[in-house]
Amino acid sequence: MADTIEYKDIKQMITMAAKNIRLHCDELSKMDAATGDGDHGTTIVRAMDIAEKIIREGQDKDLKPLLKDVGWGVMGVDGGATGPLLGSFLMGLSTGMGDQKIIDPKTMAQMFKAGLAGVQKRSKAKVGDKTLMDTLIPAVETLSKAVEDNASIKDSLEAAAKAAQKGARSTKEFKARFGRAKNLGDRTLGCQDPGATSMALIFQGFFEAMV
């Protein structure tokens, strides 16, 4: 069997990511309430609801426009930076496909790198700043390294998901340097960042779709 990702797989990846977000909605909002306004769970659920609606209604069997439509839809979600950042990531996945019609491991790595680059155009945050970058950067780097080592798509996504989870947990050790939470200084220590956590849940969903 060819080691590729097809249209149906992308739909399943987004569906599983949305499922994970919904299951942890309350937890994400409680995390956000510790350092912010407490609405991250409901905001990220709205974003994933839109993503699922687009893939349900989409008739185009071409992956690139599907991902672009999902990205544009998510980008318009109100509620702070969540929609623009997640939408930029998804738009980047579309851009990273280039002219490829089928996603093999190498193309997948290019897509995730482009997704990260899309977010970095909107945010200057780095690892250690207590943001989703603490999840996204190590996840993408781990996935790319796994592909370079000839790992399968499934194994590469599993490695990325584990790196994402580790990155999310690490945010407890950092002080917030972006957003409203940065004004709390040392009071953010010990609190796990909700944006990093939701991104880890999305990566876990991407992997679970391949199982």
C-alpha positions as CSV (number, residue, x, y, z in Angstrom):
1,M,0.0,0.0,0.0
2,A,1.3,3.4,-0.9
3,D,2.3,5.6,2.0
4,T,0.2,8.6,1.1
5,I,-2.5,10.9,2.4
6,E,-5.6,11.3,0.2
7,Y,-8.7,13.5,0.3
8,K,-10.6,11.2,2.7
9,D,-7.6,11.1,5.0
10,I,-7.5,14.9,5.3
11,K,-11.2,15.0,6.1
12,Q,-10.6,12.4,8.8
13,M,-7.6,14.2,10.2
14,I,-9.7,17.4,10.6
15,T,-12.6,15.4,12.0
16,M,-10.5,13.7,14.7
17,A,-8.8,17.0,15.6
18,A,-12.2,18.6,16.0
19,K,-13.4,15.7,18.2
20,N,-10.4,16.0,20.5
21,I,-10.9,19.8,20.9
22,R,-14.6,19.3,21.8
23,L,-13.8,16.6,24.4
24,H,-11.4,19.1,26.1
25,C,-13.4,22.3,25.6
26,D,-14.0,22.9,29.3
27,E,-10.5,22.0,30.3
28,L,-9.1,24.5,27.7
29,S,-11.3,27.3,29.0
30,K,-10.3,26.6,32.6
31,M,-6.6,26.8,31.5
32,D,-7.4,30.1,29.8
33,A,-9.3,31.5,32.8
34,A,-6.1,31.1,34.9
35,T,-4.2,33.7,32.8
36,G,-6.8,35.1,30.3
37,D,-10.5,35.6,29.7
38,G,-11.4,32.0,29.8
39,D,-12.9,31.6,26.3
40,H,-10.2,29.6,24.5
41,G,-12.2,26.4,24.7
42,T,-15.3,27.8,23.1
43,T,-13.3,29.8,20.5
44,I,-11.3,26.9,19.3
45,V,-14.4,24.7,19.2
46,R,-16.1,27.3,16.9
47,A,-13.0,27.2,14.7
48,M,-13.1,23.4,14.4
49,D,-16.9,23.5,13.8
50,I,-16.3,25.7,10.8
51,A,-13.5,23.5,9.6
52,E,-15.8,20.4,9.8
53,K,-18.6,22.2,8.1
54,I,-16.4,23.1,5.1
55,I,-15.1,19.6,4.7
56,R,-18.7,18.2,4.9
57,E,-20.0,20.6,2.3
58,G,-17.0,20.6,0.0
59,Q,-17.5,18.9,-3.4
60,D,-14.0,19.5,-4.8
61,K,-11.9,16.4,-4.6
62,D,-8.7,18.4,-4.9
63,L,-6.8,18.6,-1.6
64,K,-5.2,22.0,-2.1
65,P,-8.4,24.1,-2.5
66,L,-10.0,22.1,0.3
67,L,-7.3,23.1,2.8
68,K,-7.3,26.7,1.5
69,D,-11.1,26.9,2.1
70,V,-10.8,25.5,5.6
71,G,-8.0,27.9,6.4
72,W,-9.9,30.9,5.2
73,G,-13.0,29.8,7.1
74,V,-11.1,29.3,10.4
75,M,-9.2,32.6,9.9
76,G,-12.4,34.5,10.2
77,V,-13.4,33.2,13.7
78,D,-13.6,35.9,16.2
79,G,-12.1,35.6,19.7
80,G,-8.6,37.0,19.7
81,A,-5.7,35.4,17.9
82,T,-7.0,31.8,17.8
83,G,-8.7,32.0,14.4
84,P,-6.0,34.0,12.5
85,L,-3.2,31.8,13.8
86,L,-4.9,28.4,13.3
87,G,-6.3,29.6,9.9
88,S,-2.8,30.7,8.9
89,F,-1.5,27.2,9.8
90,L,-4.1,25.5,7.7
91,M,-3.6,27.9,4.8
92,G,0.1,27.1,5.0
93,L,-0.6,23.4,4.7
94,S,-2.4,24.2,1.4
95,T,0.5,26.3,0.1
96,G,3.0,23.7,1.1
97,M,1.4,21.1,-1.2
98,G,2.8,23.0,-4.2
99,D,1.6,21.3,-7.4
100,Q,1.3,17.9,-5.8
101,K,-2.0,16.1,-6.0
102,I,-1.2,13.3,-3.6
103,I,0.6,13.8,-0.3
104,D,3.6,11.5,0.3
105,P,5.8,11.8,3.4
106,K,8.1,14.4,1.8
107,T,5.2,16.5,0.7
108,M,3.6,16.2,4.1
109,A,6.8,17.5,5.7
110,Q,6.8,20.5,3.3
111,M,3.2,21.2,4.1
112,F,3.8,21.3,7.9
113,K,6.8,23.5,7.4
114,A,4.7,25.9,5.3
115,G,2.0,25.8,8.0
116,L,4.5,26.8,10.6
117,A,5.8,29.5,8.3
118,G,2.3,30.9,7.9
119,V,1.9,31.2,11.7
120,Q,5.3,32.8,12.0
121,K,4.2,35.6,9.6
122,R,1.6,36.6,12.2
123,S,3.5,35.8,15.4
124,K,7.0,36.5,16.6
125,A,6.7,34.1,19.5
126,K,9.3,31.4,19.9
127,V,9.7,28.3,22.1
128,G,9.7,29.4,25.7
129,D,7.3,32.3,25.2
130,K,4.3,30.3,26.5
131,T,2.2,30.2,23.3
132,L,1.1,27.6,20.7
133,M,4.7,27.9,19.3
134,D,5.9,25.8,22.2
135,T,3.8,23.0,20.6
136,L,3.9,23.8,16.9
137,I,7.7,24.3,16.5
138,P,8.8,21.1,18.1
139,A,6.0,19.1,16.5
140,V,6.9,20.3,13.0
141,E,10.7,19.8,13.6
142,T,10.1,16.3,14.9
143,L,7.8,15.4,12.0
144,S,10.4,16.7,9.5
145,K,13.2,14.8,11.1
146,A,11.1,11.6,11.1
147,V,10.4,12.0,7.4
148,E,14.1,12.6,6.7
149,D,14.8,9.3,8.6
150,N,12.3,7.5,6.2
151,A,9.6,7.1,8.8
152,S,6.1,6.4,7.5
153,I,3.3,9.1,7.5
154,K,1.7,7.4,10.5
155,D,4.9,7.1,12.5
156,S,5.9,10.7,11.6
157,L,2.6,12.0,12.8
158,E,2.8,9.9,16.0
159,A,6.3,11.4,16.7
160,A,4.9,14.9,16.1
161,A,2.0,14.3,18.4
162,K,4.2,13.2,21.2
163,A,6.5,16.2,20.7
164,A,3.4,18.5,20.7
165,Q,2.2,17.0,24.0
166,K,5.6,17.5,25.6
167,G,5.7,21.0,24.3
168,A,2.3,21.8,25.7
169,R,3.3,20.5,29.2
170,S,6.6,22.5,29.1
171,T,4.6,25.8,29.0
172,K,4.0,25.4,32.8
173,E,7.7,26.3,33.3
174,F,7.5,29.6,31.4
175,K,6.3,33.1,32.0
176,A,3.9,34.4,29.4
177,R,5.5,36.9,27.0
178,F,2.5,37.4,24.6
179,G,-1.1,38.3,24.8
180,R,-3.0,39.4,27.9
181,A,-1.3,36.9,30.1
182,K,2.1,38.6,29.7
183,N,0.9,41.3,32.1
184,L,0.6,38.7,34.9
185,G,4.4,37.9,34.9
186,D,5.4,35.3,37.5
187,R,1.7,34.5,38.2
188,T,1.6,32.6,34.9
189,L,4.3,30.1,36.1
190,G,2.8,26.7,36.7
191,C,-0.1,27.3,34.3
192,Q,-0.3,25.3,31.1
193,D,-0.9,27.5,28.0
194,P,-4.3,26.7,26.4
195,G,-3.2,27.6,22.9
196,A,-0.3,25.2,23.1
197,T,-2.6,22.6,24.5
198,S,-5.2,22.9,21.8
199,M,-2.5,22.6,19.1
200,A,-1.3,19.4,20.8
201,L,-4.8,18.1,20.7
202,I,-5.0,18.9,17.0
203,F,-1.8,17.0,16.3
204,Q,-3.0,14.1,18.3
205,G,-6.2,14.0,16.2
206,F,-4.1,14.1,13.0
207,F,-2.2,11.0,14.2
208,E,-5.3,9.2,15.4
209,A,-6.9,9.6,12.0
210,M,-4.1,7.4,10.6
211,V,-4.5,4.6,13.1
